[in-house]
Amino acid sequence: MSLDELLEEWGGAARLTAGEAEEVRLAVVTTRQPGLDPGWWSELMGQVSVAVIQAAVLPAGARAALQPVWTPA
């Protein structure tokens, strides 16, 4: 028996009520996914891009005066 046949057989016997289905739907759509918020990441990368562009158009003397904010250990 294939997986499709097994799932079809199970699906024929196991049905959620409308209320149960709604509970499942709400749990799925309202659960926040783990990881970084895409909006936060996009905003951060926008700020980094602006800083890089601004630094790139600085005169050479001004660029030489820039100090790193963080250096690897």
DAQUIVEN-V607098 format. One line per field, one symbol per residue. phi: phi as a letter, one per 40 degrees, with the letter a starting at -180 (. if undefined). psi: psi as a letter, one per 40 degrees, with the letter a starting at -180 (. if undefined). Layout:
# DAQUIVEN-V607098
phi=???
psi=???
This chain:
# DAQUIVEN-V607098
phi=.ccdccccccccbbbccdccccdcdccccbcccchccdcccccccccccccccccccccdccccccbccabcc
psi=hidddddddddddhhiidddddddddddeehhiiaihdddddddddddddddddddeiidddddehhidhii.
